[in-house]
Structure formats: C-alpha cells, structure tokens
Amino acid sequence: KSARKCVLETSNPGHVTQTWGGVGRNIAECIHNLGEDNITLCSFVGDDDVGRSFLRDWTQRGLTTEGIRIIERQNTSHFLAILDEKS
C-alpha cells in the first residue's frame, strides 16, 4: 500500500504485506478451520524460500503437504497488487 498518492515513473514509499492465497488453498484452509481434518491440497511450489515458507506455514496449521509437489529449479508464483493510499 502506498504511503501517499502514487506518482508514475518514480519511487513511491509504502509497505508490503504478504499473505497466502489461491482459491484451492483458501477453500482447503476454510474447510480445515470448520473442523475437517482429512484435507489434502493438490498444488505445486517452487524450490525457493517462498515455497519452503508456505510448506512450513501449511504444516504449522495442522495440514498435510502430501499433495504438494516441489518443482526443482523453479520459483513459487506470486501475485502483486499495488494499492493507492486509499486502498
């Protein structure tokens, strides 16, 4: 989120917040939070810090990583939304 009005073609101070997403991941987590323990997410992550961080977080939430494959020599995909000062 920008700290103030965005100006094109220059640096804009602000802050970044990272959250895990994806429709399948969101649904799996919601079902788990409703009390279902038998959830297996089928997905891919890259062989990078972001992928390893996701796997750690997923495990800490009490979910299995059995259906998640690590793709060697690849980066985990990202989505970046740049919000103005009003969000």
N, CA, C and O atoms as CSV, one atom per row, in Angstrom:
chain,resi,resn,atom,element,x,y,z
A,1,LYS,N,N,0.855,-1.167,0.000
A,1,LYS,CA,C,0.000,0.000,0.000
A,1,LYS,C,C,0.900,1.228,0.000
A,1,LYS,O,O,1.871,1.310,0.752
A,2,SER,N,N,0.561,2.156,-0.840
A,2,SER,CA,C,1.328,3.381,-0.921
A,2,SER,C,C,1.096,4.236,0.323
A,2,SER,O,O,-0.017,4.305,0.845
A,3,ALA,N,N,2.163,4.884,0.787
A,3,ALA,CA,C,2.053,5.755,1.960
A,3,ALA,C,C,1.324,7.052,1.611
A,3,ALA,O,O,0.736,7.695,2.480
A,4,ARG,N,N,1.366,7.426,0.349
A,4,ARG,CA,C,0.672,8.634,-0.116
A,4,ARG,C,C,0.336,8.449,-1.589
A,4,ARG,O,O,0.582,7.383,-2.154
A,5,LYS,N,N,-0.214,9.462,-2.202
A,5,LYS,CA,C,-0.644,9.370,-3.591
A,5,LYS,C,C,0.507,8.871,-4.474
A,5,LYS,O,O,1.622,9.388,-4.404
A,6,CYS,N,N,0.221,7.854,-5.312
A,6,CYS,CA,C,1.229,7.277,-6.201
A,6,CYS,C,C,1.592,8.260,-7.304
A,6,CYS,O,O,0.730,8.942,-7.858
A,7,VAL,N,N,2.877,8.319,-7.611
A,7,VAL,CA,C,3.397,9.150,-8.692
A,7,VAL,C,C,4.048,8.221,-9.700
A,7,VAL,O,O,4.918,7.430,-9.335
A,8,LEU,N,N,3.645,8.301,-10.964
A,8,LEU,CA,C,4.189,7.433,-12.001
A,8,LEU,C,C,5.655,7.745,-12.274
A,8,LEU,O,O,6.109,8.876,-12.099
A,9,GLU,N,N,6.381,6.728,-12.703
A,9,GLU,CA,C,7.768,6.823,-13.154
A,9,GLU,C,C,8.752,7.264,-12.079
A,9,GLU,O,O,9.764,7.895,-12.384
A,10,THR,N,N,8.461,6.935,-10.820
A,10,THR,CA,C,9.390,7.225,-9.722
A,10,THR,C,C,9.127,6.251,-8.580
A,10,THR,O,O,8.211,5.432,-8.657
A,11,SER,N,N,9.913,6.336,-7.542
A,11,SER,CA,C,9.713,5.510,-6.349
A,11,SER,C,C,8.548,6.060,-5.533
A,11,SER,O,O,8.343,7.271,-5.455
A,12,ASN,N,N,7.796,5.156,-4.934
A,12,ASN,CA,C,6.670,5.534,-4.085
A,12,ASN,C,C,6.795,4.788,-2.764
A,12,ASN,O,O,6.682,3.562,-2.745
A,13,PRO,N,N,7.025,5.498,-1.650
A,13,PRO,CA,C,7.136,4.819,-0.358
A,13,PRO,C,C,5.828,4.134,0.020
A,13,PRO,O,O,4.742,4.611,-0.310
A,14,GLY,N,N,5.950,3.024,0.710
A,14,GLY,CA,C,4.772,2.288,1.167
A,14,GLY,C,C,5.201,1.060,1.934
A,14,GLY,O,O,6.327,0.994,2.427
A,15,HIS,N,N,4.312,0.082,2.040
A,15,HIS,CA,C,4.664,-1.164,2.713
A,15,HIS,C,C,4.047,-2.346,1.969
A,15,HIS,O,O,3.080,-2.200,1.221
A,16,VAL,N,N,4.632,-3.513,2.196
A,16,VAL,CA,C,4.204,-4.743,1.535
A,16,VAL,C,C,3.690,-5.706,2.594
A,16,VAL,O,O,4.314,-5.879,3.642
A,17,THR,N,N,2.562,-6.326,2.320
A,17,THR,CA,C,2.006,-7.373,3.172
A,17,THR,C,C,1.889,-8.632,2.329
A,17,THR,O,O,1.312,-8.604,1.242
A,18,GLN,N,N,2.433,-9.732,2.823
A,18,GLN,CA,C,2.343,-10.997,2.090
A,18,GLN,C,C,1.355,-11.910,2.786
A,18,GLN,O,O,1.422,-12.105,4.000
A,19,THR,N,N,0.439,-12.466,2.014
A,19,THR,CA,C,-0.499,-13.464,2.528
A,19,THR,C,C,-0.561,-14.607,1.533
A,19,THR,O,O,-0.295,-14.417,0.346
A,20,TRP,N,N,-0.907,-15.783,2.005
A,20,TRP,CA,C,-1.060,-16.936,1.121
A,20,TRP,C,C,-2.430,-16.870,0.486
A,20,TRP,O,O,-3.390,-16.436,1.122
A,21,GLY,N,N,-2.532,-17.291,-0.744
A,21,GLY,CA,C,-3.807,-17.229,-1.435
A,21,GLY,C,C,-3.967,-18.364,-2.419
A,21,GLY,O,O,-3.263,-19.372,-2.363
A,22,GLY,N,N,-4.905,-18.175,-3.315
A,22,GLY,CA,C,-5.278,-19.195,-4.289
A,22,GLY,C,C,-6.599,-19.793,-3.861
A,22,GLY,O,O,-6.807,-20.091,-2.684
A,23,VAL,N,N,-7.483,-19.966,-4.814
A,23,VAL,CA,C,-8.828,-20.450,-4.485
A,23,VAL,C,C,-8.780,-21.800,-3.782
A,23,VAL,O,O,-9.415,-21.982,-2.744
A,24,GLY,N,N,-8.037,-22.744,-4.338
A,24,GLY,CA,C,-7.964,-24.080,-3.734
A,24,GLY,C,C,-7.395,-24.055,-2.328
A,24,GLY,O,O,-7.907,-24.724,-1.431
A,25,ARG,N,N,-6.333,-23.280,-2.139
A,25,ARG,CA,C,-5.725,-23.154,-0.809
A,25,ARG,C,C,-6.693,-22.532,0.171
A,25,ARG,O,O,-6.824,-22.993,1.304
A,26,ASN,N,N,-7.379,-21.472,-0.270
A,26,ASN,CA,C,-8.338,-20.798,0.610
A,26,ASN,C,C,-9.466,-21.734,1.021
A,26,ASN,O,O,-9.855,-21.765,2.188
A,27,ILE,N,N,-9.988,-22.490,0.074
A,27,ILE,CA,C,-11.082,-23.431,0.378
A,27,ILE,C,C,-10.589,-24.524,1.328
A,27,ILE,O,O,-11.273,-24.854,2.297
A,28,ALA,N,N,-9.408,-25.086,1.057
A,28,ALA,CA,C,-8.866,-26.141,1.922
A,28,ALA,C,C,-8.689,-25.640,3.350
A,28,ALA,O,O,-9.026,-26.339,4.305
A,29,GLU,N,N,-8.162,-24.435,3.492
A,29,GLU,CA,C,-7.964,-23.881,4.837
A,29,GLU,C,C,-9.303,-23.637,5.532
A,29,GLU,O,O,-9.440,-23.930,6.720
A,30,CYS,N,N,-10.280,-23.111,4.818
A,30,CYS,CA,C,-11.599,-22.861,5.424
A,30,CYS,C,C,-12.258,-24.157,5.881
A,30,CYS,O,O,-12.824,-24.214,6.972
A,31,ILE,N,N,-12.189,-25.196,5.053
A,31,ILE,CA,C,-12.769,-26.492,5.440
A,31,ILE,C,C,-12.057,-27.034,6.672
A,31,ILE,O,O,-12.701,-27.555,7.583
A,32,HIS,N,N,-10.742,-26.915,6.706
A,32,HIS,CA,C,-9.968,-27.351,7.875
A,32,HIS,C,C,-10.392,-26.568,9.116
A,32,HIS,O,O,-10.566,-27.146,10.189
A,33,ASN,N,N,-10.558,-25.251,8.967
A,33,ASN,CA,C,-10.963,-24.407,10.099
A,33,ASN,C,C,-12.364,-24.731,10.603
A,33,ASN,O,O,-12.701,-24.424,11.747
A,34,LEU,N,N,-13.176,-25.348,9.760
A,34,LEU,CA,C,-14.520,-25.773,10.177
A,34,LEU,C,C,-14.493,-27.112,10.917
A,34,LEU,O,O,-15.530,-27.596,11.369
A,35,GLY,N,N,-13.295,-27.713,11.039
A,35,GLY,CA,C,-13.179,-28.930,11.831
A,35,GLY,C,C,-12.862,-30.182,11.046
A,35,GLY,O,O,-12.709,-31.246,11.646
A,36,GLU,N,N,-12.756,-30.105,9.736
A,36,GLU,CA,C,-12.425,-31.280,8.930
A,36,GLU,C,C,-10.911,-31.470,8.924
A,36,GLU,O,O,-10.163,-30.566,8.553
A,37,ASP,N,N,-10.469,-32.657,9.337
A,37,ASP,CA,C,-9.033,-32.924,9.417
A,37,ASP,C,C,-8.483,-33.637,8.184
A,37,ASP,O,O,-7.271,-33.640,7.970
A,38,ASN,N,N,-9.327,-34.227,7.391
A,38,ASN,CA,C,-8.879,-35.027,6.252
A,38,ASN,C,C,-8.862,-34.173,4.975
A,38,ASN,O,O,-9.658,-34.394,4.062
A,39,ILE,N,N,-7.945,-33.196,4.924
A,39,ILE,CA,C,-7.838,-32.271,3.803
A,39,ILE,C,C,-6.484,-32.471,3.138
A,39,ILE,O,O,-5.454,-32.448,3.812
A,40,THR,N,N,-6.477,-32.666,1.825
A,40,THR,CA,C,-5.233,-32.742,1.069
A,40,THR,C,C,-5.301,-31.736,-0.069
A,40,THR,O,O,-6.121,-31.866,-0.978
A,41,LEU,N,N,-4.438,-30.740,-0.013
A,41,LEU,CA,C,-4.336,-29.753,-1.077
A,41,LEU,C,C,-3.409,-30.306,-2.154
A,41,LEU,O,O,-2.301,-30.747,-1.847
A,42,CYS,N,N,-3.842,-30.288,-3.395
A,42,CYS,CA,C,-3.011,-30.705,-4.524
A,42,CYS,C,C,-2.509,-29.437,-5.213
A,42,CYS,O,O,-3.291,-28.676,-5.783
A,43,SER,N,N,-1.191,-29.219,-5.153
A,43,SER,CA,C,-0.635,-27.984,-5.697
A,43,SER,C,C,0.855,-28.157,-5.952
A,43,SER,O,O,1.416,-29.230,-5.731
A,44,PHE,N,N,1.489,-27.080,-6.423
A,44,PHE,CA,C,2.922,-27.043,-6.675
A,44,PHE,C,C,3.510,-25.792,-6.039
A,44,PHE,O,O,2.865,-24.744,-5.991
A,45,VAL,N,N,4.730,-25.911,-5.557
A,45,VAL,CA,C,5.502,-24.745,-5.120
A,45,VAL,C,C,6.880,-24.866,-5.745
A,45,VAL,O,O,7.305,-25.952,-6.139
A,46,GLY,N,N,7.572,-23.738,-5.832
A,46,GLY,CA,C,8.929,-23.747,-6.342
A,46,GLY,C,C,9.918,-24.174,-5.278
A,46,GLY,O,O,9.607,-24.215,-4.088
A,47,ASP,N,N,11.115,-24.489,-5.736
A,47,ASP,CA,C,12.214,-24.876,-4.849
A,47,ASP,C,C,12.926,-23.605,-4.408
A,47,ASP,O,O,14.069,-23.358,-4.793
A,48,ASP,N,N,12.237,-22.791,-3.588
A,48,ASP,CA,C,12.762,-21.493,-3.174
A,48,ASP,C,C,12.286,-21.171,-1.763
A,48,ASP,O,O,11.531,-21.935,-1.163
A,49,ASP,N,N,12.734,-20.032,-1.238
A,49,ASP,CA,C,12.367,-19.650,0.128
A,49,ASP,C,C,10.864,-19.493,0.302
A,49,ASP,O,O,10.319,-19.871,1.339
A,50,VAL,N,N,10.187,-18.941,-0.698
A,50,VAL,CA,C,8.732,-18.744,-0.604
A,50,VAL,C,C,8.019,-20.088,-0.532
A,50,VAL,O,O,7.115,-20.266,0.285
A,51,GLY,N,N,8.414,-21.028,-1.371
A,51,GLY,CA,C,7.802,-22.356,-1.349
A,51,GLY,C,C,8.021,-23.060,-0.022
A,51,GLY,O,O,7.095,-23.650,0.533
A,52,ARG,N,N,9.246,-22.998,0.487
A,52,ARG,CA,C,9.537,-23.631,1.782
A,52,ARG,C,C,8.772,-22.946,2.911
A,52,ARG,O,O,8.311,-23.611,3.839
A,53,SER,N,N,8.633,-21.633,2.837
A,53,SER,CA,C,7.874,-20.899,3.846
A,53,SER,C,C,6.408,-21.318,3.824
A,53,SER,O,O,5.794,-21.505,4.874
A,54,PHE,N,N,5.849,-21.465,2.618
A,54,PHE,CA,C,4.458,-21.914,2.520
A,54,PHE,C,C,4.295,-23.297,3.133
A,54,PHE,O,O,3.358,-23.526,3.897
A,55,LEU,N,N,5.194,-24.221,2.809
A,55,LEU,CA,C,5.091,-25.582,3.342
A,55,LEU,C,C,5.177,-25.595,4.863
A,55,LEU,O,O,4.440,-26.327,5.523
A,56,ARG,N,N,6.077,-24.785,5.419
A,56,ARG,CA,C,6.180,-24.673,6.893
A,56,ARG,C,C,4.877,-24.157,7.492
A,56,ARG,O,O,4.369,-24.714,8.465
A,57,ASP,N,N,4.337,-23.085,6.903
A,57,ASP,CA,C,3.100,-22.492,7.400
A,57,ASP,C,C,1.944,-23.482,7.307
A,57,ASP,O,O,1.154,-23.604,8.243
A,58,TRP,N,N,1.844,-24.180,6.200
A,58,TRP,CA,C,0.763,-25.152,5.978
A,58,TRP,C,C,0.831,-26.255,7.033
A,58,TRP,O,O,-0.188,-26.666,7.589
A,59,THR,N,N,2.052,-26.726,7.296
A,59,THR,CA,C,2.245,-27.779,8.303
A,59,THR,C,C,1.906,-27.261,9.706
A,59,THR,O,O,1.278,-27.970,10.493
A,60,GLN,N,N,2.316,-26.041,10.016
A,60,GLN,CA,C,2.032,-25.458,11.329
A,60,GLN,C,C,0.536,-25.286,11.561
A,60,GLN,O,O,0.083,-25.275,12.706
A,61,ARG,N,N,-0.223,-25.154,10.494
A,61,ARG,CA,C,-1.685,-25.054,10.610
A,61,ARG,C,C,-2.331,-26.421,10.821
A,61,ARG,O,O,-3.543,-26.523,11.016
A,62,GLY,N,N,-1.511,-27.465,10.781
A,62,GLY,CA,C,-2.020,-28.813,11.014
A,62,GLY,C,C,-2.491,-29.515,9.750
A,62,GLY,O,O,-3.242,-30.488,9.820
A,63,LEU,N,N,-2.051,-29.024,8.593
A,63,LEU,CA,C,-2.469,-29.609,7.319
A,63,LEU,C,C,-1.325,-30.394,6.695
A,63,LEU,O,O,-0.156,-30.071,6.906
A,64,THR,N,N,-1.658,-31.417,5.933
A,64,THR,CA,C,-0.650,-32.252,5.294
A,64,THR,C,C,-0.120,-31.601,4.015
A,64,THR,O,O,-0.847,-30.904,3.307
A,65,THR,N,N,1.140,-31.839,3.741
A,65,THR,CA,C,1.747,-31.365,2.491
A,65,THR,C,C,1.881,-32.509,1.492
A,65,THR,O,O,2.577,-32.383,0.485
A,66,GLU,N,N,1.217,-33.613,1.772
A,66,GLU,CA,C,1.327,-34.823,0.948
A,66,GLU,C,C,1.003,-34.573,-0.530
A,66,GLU,O,O,1.632,-35.166,-1.407
A,67,GLY,N,N,0.044,-33.715,-0.809
A,67,GLY,CA,C,-0.364,-33.461,-2.200
A,67,GLY,C,C,0.342,-32.282,-2.843
A,67,GLY,O,O,-0.008,-31.886,-3.954
A,68,ILE,N,N,1.330,-31.714,-2.164
A,68,ILE,CA,C,2.036,-30.544,-2.698
A,68,ILE,C,C,3.409,-30.977,-3.198
A,68,ILE,O,O,4.200,-31.550,-2.448
A,69,ARG,N,N,3.682,-30.704,-4.449
A,69,ARG,CA,C,4.948,-31.079,-5.066
A,69,ARG,C,C,5.859,-29.857,-5.196
A,69,ARG,O,O,5.402,-28.752,-5.489
A,70,ILE,N,N,7.143,-30.074,-4.975
A,70,ILE,CA,C,8.152,-29.025,-5.141
A,70,ILE,C,C,8.761,-29.184,-6.531
A,70,ILE,O,O,9.234,-30.260,-6.897
A,71,ILE,N,N,8.741,-28.095,-7.295
A,71,ILE,CA,C,9.331,-28.113,-8.633
A,71,ILE,C,C,10.759,-27.594,-8.517
A,71,ILE,O,O,10.979,-26.425,-8.198
A,72,GLU,N,N,11.727,-28.468,-8.777
A,72,GLU,CA,C,13.130,-28.105,-8.641
A,72,GLU,C,C,13.533,-27.029,-9.651
A,72,GLU,O,O,13.055,-27.009,-10.785
A,73,ARG,N,N,14.419,-26.140,-9.215
A,73,ARG,CA,C,14.976,-25.068,-10.036
A,73,ARG,C,C,13.902,-24.112,-10.565
A,73,ARG,O,O,14.090,-23.488,-11.609
A,74,GLN,N,N,12.789,-23.996,-9.855
A,74,GLN,CA,C,11.724,-23.062,-10.224
A,74,GLN,C,C,11.349,-22.213,-9.020
A,74,GLN,O,O,11.544,-22.620,-7.875
A,75,ASN,N,N,10.809,-21.029,-9.289
A,75,ASN,CA,C,10.340,-20.143,-8.229
A,75,ASN,C,C,8.844,-20.320,-8.014
A,75,ASN,O,O,8.106,-20.629,-8.950
A,76,THR,N,N,8.410,-20.127,-6.800
A,76,THR,CA,C,6.989,-20.147,-6.476
A,76,THR,C,C,6.338,-18.904,-7.091
A,76,THR,O,O,6.899,-17.809,-7.040
A,77,SER,N,N,5.162,-19.085,-7.666
A,77,SER,CA,C,4.490,-17.957,-8.318
A,77,SER,C,C,4.021,-16.937,-7.289
A,77,SER,O,O,3.788,-17.262,-6.124
A,78,HIS,N,N,3.888,-15.697,-7.748
A,78,HIS,CA,C,3.459,-14.585,-6.894
A,78,HIS,C,C,2.405,-13.763,-7.628
A,78,HIS,O,O,2.339,-13.754,-8.857
A,79,PHE,N,N,1.599,-13.086,-6.852
A,79,PHE,CA,C,0.683,-12.073,-7.375
A,79,PHE,C,C,0.942,-10.815,-6.587
A,79,PHE,O,O,1.005,-10.855,-5.358
A,80,LEU,N,N,1.094,-9.702,-7.269
A,80,LEU,CA,C,1.365,-8.438,-6.605
A,80,LEU,C,C,0.297,-7.433,-6.991
A,80,LEU,O,O,0.093,-7.157,-8.173
A,81,ALA,N,N,-0.381,-6.889,-5.998
A,81,ALA,CA,C,-1.368,-5.815,-6.223
A,81,ALA,C,C,-0.800,-4.542,-5.621
A,81,ALA,O,O,-0.423,-4.514,-4.450
A,82,ILE,N,N,-0.743,-3.498,-6.419
A,82,ILE,CA,C,-0.250,-2.213,-5.935
A,82,ILE,C,C,-1.471,-1.328,-5.666
A,82,ILE,O,O,-2.242,-1.002,-6.569
A,83,LEU,N,N,-1.618,-0.954,-4.398
A,83,LEU,CA,C,-2.780,-0.195,-3.970
A,83,LEU,C,C,-2.404,1.265,-3.725
A,83,LEU,O,O,-1.304,1.561,-3.258
A,84,ASP,N,N,-3.314,2.159,-4.039
A,84,ASP,CA,C,-3.036,3.564,-3.747
A,84,ASP,C,C,-3.237,3.832,-2.257
A,84,ASP,O,O,-3.550,2.916,-1.497
A,85,GLU,N,N,-3.062,5.050,-1.849
A,85,GLU,CA,C,-3.125,5.387,-0.426
A,85,GLU,C,C,-4.518,5.162,0.176
A,85,GLU,O,O,-4.655,5.104,1.398
A,86,LYS,N,N,-5.547,5.037,-0.661
A,86,LYS,CA,C,-6.909,4.820,-0.184
A,86,LYS,C,C,-7.267,3.331,-0.110
A,86,LYS,O,O,-8.241,2.964,0.547
A,87,SER,N,N,-6.508,2.494,-0.761
A,87,SER,CA,C,-6.746,1.031,-0.856
A,87,SER,C,C,-8.168,0.741,-1.268
A,87,SER,O,O,-8.549,-0.422,-1.398
